[in-house]
């Protein structure tokens, strides 16, 4: 979620570090950077650094997961400050039980903070409930030097109605939860979503059973 223009740079750096590891973005195959990629990279830098570099800027990131994730945000901040020393990251953590409530309230009331960092399924749910409260990240992904690592399927599962609500970089979720207590829906060996057709059929059954929530499958 980004409502301040300079948060665009932080989202680009986070996506780059998650896709390609911590460090400088890798050059494309062959060791050369194309003119189009250079232009996009320069546009990203211009977007983030259009204001006076002497002015202090703080990017606020909300996440759930405790202090264990702080080293990651510190690494992002260090990478960003090589070119923009006046920019800093304020990473704020919430426990699992309050994260969704806080983000929903902030997005609905004020447009939210600069960035939200969490599992894709939760971000997609918040984006739906707030009627596209999050910025479309398509252009951010296009400017990422490692964008070719992202498949069309990754993009589809990170989008709501064609808008990229999540940077599609989370490749750690390998399971699918299935509700078994929806009235009128029987979940058994025959209906468990072992393939895409059964997955979509079960989703339709949930909708007819009065549970319209959209369920997302993730690749491992």
The 8 nearest C-alpha neighbors of each residue, nearest first, counted from 0:
[[1, 133, 114, 115, 134, 113, 2, 112],
 [0, 2, 113, 114, 3, 134, 6, 112],
 [1, 3, 113, 4, 110, 112, 0, 111],
 [4, 2, 5, 6, 1, 113, 7, 112],
 [3, 5, 6, 7, 2, 47, 46, 1],
 [4, 6, 47, 7, 3, 8, 46, 48],
 [5, 7, 9, 8, 4, 3, 113, 1],
 [8, 6, 5, 10, 9, 4, 11, 47],
 [9, 7, 11, 6, 10, 47, 5, 12],
 [8, 10, 12, 6, 11, 7, 13, 79],
 [11, 9, 13, 7, 8, 12, 14, 6],
 [10, 12, 8, 14, 9, 13, 139, 15],
 [11, 13, 15, 9, 14, 10, 16, 8],
 [14, 12, 10, 16, 15, 11, 9, 17],
 [13, 15, 11, 17, 12, 16, 18, 10],
 [14, 16, 12, 18, 13, 17, 19, 11],
 [15, 17, 20, 21, 13, 19, 14, 18],
 [18, 16, 14, 15, 20, 19, 13, 168],
 [19, 17, 15, 16, 14, 20, 168, 145],
 [18, 20, 16, 15, 17, 145, 21, 24],
 [21, 19, 16, 17, 18, 22, 15, 24],
 [22, 20, 16, 19, 23, 17, 74, 15],
 [23, 21, 20, 24, 16, 78, 19, 25],
 [22, 24, 25, 21, 78, 16, 15, 20],
 [25, 23, 144, 22, 15, 26, 19, 145],
 [24, 26, 23, 27, 144, 145, 19, 22],
 [25, 27, 30, 32, 31, 24, 28, 144],
 [28, 26, 30, 31, 32, 29, 25, 144],
 [29, 27, 30, 26, 31, 32, 25, 33],
 [28, 30, 31, 27, 26, 32, 33, 25],
 [29, 31, 26, 28, 27, 32, 25, 33],
 [32, 30, 29, 26, 27, 33, 28, 34],
 [31, 33, 26, 27, 36, 37, 34, 30],
 [32, 34, 36, 35, 37, 31, 27, 38],
 [33, 35, 37, 36, 38, 32, 39, 31],
 [34, 36, 38, 33, 37, 39, 32, 40],
 [37, 35, 39, 33, 38, 34, 40, 32],
 [36, 38, 34, 40, 35, 39, 41, 33],
 [37, 39, 35, 41, 36, 40, 42, 34],
 [40, 38, 42, 36, 142, 41, 37, 43],
 [41, 39, 37, 43, 42, 38, 142, 36],
 [40, 42, 44, 38, 43, 39, 45, 37],
 [41, 43, 39, 45, 40, 44, 46, 38],
 [44, 42, 40, 46, 41, 45, 39, 47],
 [43, 45, 41, 47, 42, 46, 48, 40],
 [44, 46, 42, 48, 49, 43, 47, 41],
 [47, 45, 43, 44, 48, 49, 42, 5],
 [48, 46, 5, 44, 45, 8, 49, 43],
 [47, 49, 45, 50, 46, 44, 52, 51],
 [48, 50, 45, 46, 47, 51, 44, 52],
 [49, 51, 48, 52, 54, 47, 53, 46],
 [50, 52, 53, 54, 49, 48, 55, 85],
 [53, 51, 54, 50, 85, 48, 83, 55],
 [52, 54, 51, 85, 55, 84, 50, 56],
 [55, 53, 52, 51, 56, 85, 50, 86],
 [54, 56, 85, 86, 53, 57, 52, 87],
 [57, 55, 86, 85, 87, 54, 58, 5],
 [56, 58, 87, 88, 86, 59, 89, 55],
 [57, 59, 88, 89, 6, 87, 113, 60],
 [58, 60, 89, 113, 88, 90, 112, 57],
 [61, 59, 114, 90, 115, 91, 89, 113],
 [62, 60, 91, 115, 92, 90, 116, 114],
 [63, 61, 116, 92, 117, 115, 91, 93],
 [64, 62, 93, 92, 94, 95, 65, 98],
 [63, 65, 62, 92, 68, 94, 66, 67],
 [66, 64, 67, 92, 63, 68, 93, 94],
 [65, 67, 69, 68, 64, 92, 70, 63],
 [68, 66, 65, 69, 64, 70, 71, 63],
 [69, 67, 66, 71, 70, 65, 64, 72],
 [68, 70, 72, 66, 71, 67, 73, 90],
 [71, 69, 73, 72, 68, 74, 67, 66],
 [72, 70, 74, 69, 73, 68, 75, 67],
 [73, 71, 75, 69, 74, 70, 76, 68],
 [72, 74, 70, 76, 71, 75, 69, 77],
 [75, 73, 77, 71, 72, 76, 70, 78],
 [76, 74, 72, 78, 73, 77, 79, 13],
 [75, 77, 73, 79, 74, 78, 88, 80],
 [78, 76, 74, 80, 79, 75, 73, 81],
 [79, 77, 75, 76, 80, 81, 74, 22],
 [80, 78, 76, 77, 81, 83, 82, 75],
 [79, 81, 84, 83, 77, 82, 78, 76],
 [82, 80, 79, 78, 83, 84, 77, 76],
 [81, 83, 80, 79, 84, 78, 44, 85],
 [82, 84, 80, 85, 86, 81, 79, 52],
 [85, 83, 80, 86, 81, 82, 79, 87],
 [84, 86, 55, 83, 56, 52, 53, 54],
 [87, 85, 56, 84, 83, 57, 55, 80],
 [88, 86, 57, 58, 76, 56, 85, 89],
 [89, 87, 58, 57, 59, 76, 90, 86],
 [88, 90, 59, 58, 60, 91, 57, 87],
 [91, 89, 60, 59, 61, 88, 92, 72],
 [92, 90, 61, 60, 62, 89, 93, 59],
 [91, 93, 62, 63, 61, 65, 90, 64],
 [94, 92, 63, 98, 97, 62, 95, 91],
 [93, 95, 96, 97, 63, 98, 64, 92],
 [94, 96, 98, 97, 63, 93, 64, 99],
 [95, 97, 94, 98, 99, 100, 93, 63],
 [98, 96, 100, 95, 99, 94, 101, 93],
 [97, 99, 101, 93, 95, 100, 96, 94],
 [100, 98, 102, 101, 97, 103, 96, 125],
 [101, 99, 103, 97, 98, 102, 104, 96],
 [100, 102, 104, 98, 103, 99, 97, 105],
 [101, 103, 105, 99, 104, 100, 106, 98],
 [104, 102, 100, 106, 101, 105, 99, 107],
 [103, 105, 101, 107, 102, 106, 108, 100],
 [104, 106, 111, 102, 108, 107, 103, 109],
 [107, 105, 111, 110, 103, 104, 108, 109],
 [106, 108, 104, 105, 103, 109, 110, 129],
 [109, 107, 105, 106, 104, 110, 111, 103],
 [108, 110, 111, 105, 106, 107, 104, 112],
 [111, 109, 106, 107, 108, 105, 2, 132],
 [112, 110, 106, 105, 109, 113, 102, 2],
 [111, 113, 114, 59, 1, 2, 0, 60],
 [112, 114, 1, 59, 2, 6, 0, 3],
 [115, 113, 0, 60, 1, 112, 61, 116],
 [114, 116, 61, 0, 60, 62, 117, 113],
 [115, 117, 62, 61, 114, 60, 118, 63],
 [118, 116, 62, 119, 115, 63, 122, 121],
 [117, 119, 120, 121, 122, 116, 169, 172],
 [118, 120, 122, 121, 123, 165, 117, 157],
 [121, 119, 123, 122, 118, 124, 215, 214],
 [122, 120, 124, 123, 119, 118, 125, 117],
 [121, 123, 119, 125, 124, 120, 126, 118],
 [124, 122, 126, 120, 121, 125, 119, 127],
 [123, 125, 121, 127, 122, 126, 128, 120],
 [126, 124, 128, 122, 127, 123, 129, 121],
 [127, 125, 131, 123, 129, 132, 124, 128],
 [128, 126, 130, 124, 125, 129, 131, 123],
 [127, 129, 125, 126, 130, 124, 131, 103],
 [128, 130, 132, 126, 127, 131, 125, 107],
 [131, 129, 127, 128, 132, 126, 125, 133],
 [132, 130, 126, 133, 129, 127, 134, 128],
 [131, 133, 129, 126, 130, 106, 134, 110],
 [134, 132, 0, 131, 126, 164, 135, 1],
 [133, 135, 0, 1, 136, 164, 132, 2],
 [134, 136, 163, 162, 164, 137, 133, 138],
 [137, 135, 139, 163, 138, 134, 164, 140],
 [136, 138, 140, 139, 163, 135, 141, 162],
 [137, 139, 141, 140, 136, 142, 135, 143],
 [140, 138, 136, 142, 141, 137, 11, 143],
 [139, 141, 143, 137, 142, 138, 146, 136],
 [140, 142, 138, 139, 143, 137, 146, 144],
 [143, 141, 139, 39, 140, 40, 138, 144],
 [142, 144, 140, 146, 145, 141, 15, 11],
 [145, 143, 146, 24, 142, 25, 26, 27],
 [146, 144, 143, 147, 148, 18, 19, 15],
 [145, 147, 143, 148, 149, 144, 140, 141],
 [148, 146, 149, 145, 150, 144, 143, 141],
 [149, 147, 146, 145, 150, 18, 19, 168],
 [150, 148, 147, 146, 153, 151, 167, 154],
 [151, 149, 153, 152, 148, 154, 147, 146],
 [150, 152, 154, 153, 155, 149, 156, 147],
 [151, 153, 155, 150, 154, 156, 149, 157],
 [154, 152, 150, 156, 151, 155, 167, 149],
 [153, 155, 157, 151, 152, 156, 167, 158],
 [156, 154, 152, 158, 157, 153, 151, 161],
 [155, 157, 153, 154, 158, 152, 215, 217],
 [158, 156, 154, 165, 155, 167, 163, 164],
 [159, 157, 163, 162, 164, 155, 161, 156],
 [158, 160, 162, 161, 164, 163, 123, 157],
 [161, 159, 162, 158, 163, 131, 155, 127],
 [160, 162, 159, 158, 163, 155, 164, 135],
 [163, 161, 158, 135, 159, 160, 164, 137],
 [162, 164, 158, 135, 136, 137, 165, 157],
 [163, 165, 158, 135, 162, 133, 136, 157],
 [166, 164, 157, 163, 167, 119, 158, 122],
 [165, 167, 168, 14, 136, 164, 140, 157],
 [168, 166, 165, 157, 153, 169, 154, 149],
 [167, 169, 166, 18, 170, 17, 14, 149],
 [170, 168, 171, 167, 172, 119, 118, 17],
 [171, 169, 219, 172, 168, 218, 173, 217],
 [170, 172, 169, 219, 173, 218, 217, 168],
 [173, 171, 219, 170, 174, 217, 218, 169],
 [172, 174, 219, 218, 171, 217, 175, 170],
 [175, 173, 172, 176, 217, 219, 216, 218],
 [176, 174, 216, 177, 173, 217, 215, 172],
 [175, 177, 174, 178, 214, 216, 215, 179],
 [176, 178, 179, 175, 191, 186, 192, 214],
 [179, 177, 180, 176, 181, 186, 205, 184],
 [178, 180, 186, 181, 177, 185, 184, 182],
 [179, 181, 178, 182, 184, 185, 186, 183],
 [182, 180, 184, 179, 183, 208, 178, 205],
 [181, 183, 184, 208, 180, 209, 185, 205],
 [182, 184, 208, 181, 185, 204, 207, 205],
 [185, 183, 182, 181, 204, 186, 208, 205],
 [184, 186, 187, 183, 179, 190, 181, 182],
 [187, 185, 190, 179, 191, 184, 188, 189],
 [188, 186, 190, 189, 191, 185, 179, 192],
 [189, 187, 191, 190, 186, 192, 193, 185],
 [188, 190, 187, 191, 186, 192, 197, 193],
 [189, 191, 187, 186, 188, 192, 197, 201],
 [190, 192, 188, 193, 189, 187, 186, 197],
 [193, 191, 198, 197, 194, 190, 195, 201],
 [192, 194, 191, 197, 195, 198, 190, 196],
 [195, 193, 192, 197, 196, 198, 191, 199],
 [194, 196, 198, 197, 199, 192, 193, 200],
 [197, 195, 199, 198, 194, 200, 192, 193],
 [198, 196, 192, 200, 195, 199, 194, 201],
 [197, 199, 192, 195, 201, 196, 200, 194],
 [198, 200, 202, 196, 201, 197, 195, 203],
 [201, 199, 197, 203, 202, 198, 196, 204],
 [200, 202, 204, 198, 203, 199, 197, 205],
 [201, 203, 199, 205, 204, 200, 198, 206],
 [204, 202, 206, 200, 205, 201, 207, 199],
 [203, 205, 201, 207, 202, 206, 208, 200],
 [204, 206, 208, 202, 210, 203, 207, 201],
 [207, 205, 211, 210, 203, 208, 204, 209],
 [208, 206, 204, 209, 205, 203, 210, 211],
 [209, 207, 205, 206, 210, 183, 182, 204],
 [208, 210, 206, 207, 211, 205, 182, 181],
 [209, 211, 206, 205, 212, 208, 207, 181],
 [212, 210, 206, 209, 213, 205, 207, 208],
 [213, 211, 210, 214, 206, 205, 124, 202],
 [212, 214, 211, 215, 202, 124, 206, 210],
 [213, 215, 212, 216, 202, 120, 176, 177],
 [214, 216, 217, 213, 120, 156, 175, 157],
 [217, 215, 175, 218, 214, 156, 174, 198],
 [218, 216, 172, 173, 219, 215, 174, 175],
 [217, 219, 173, 216, 170, 172, 153, 171],
 [218, 173, 172, 170, 171, 217, 174, 169]]
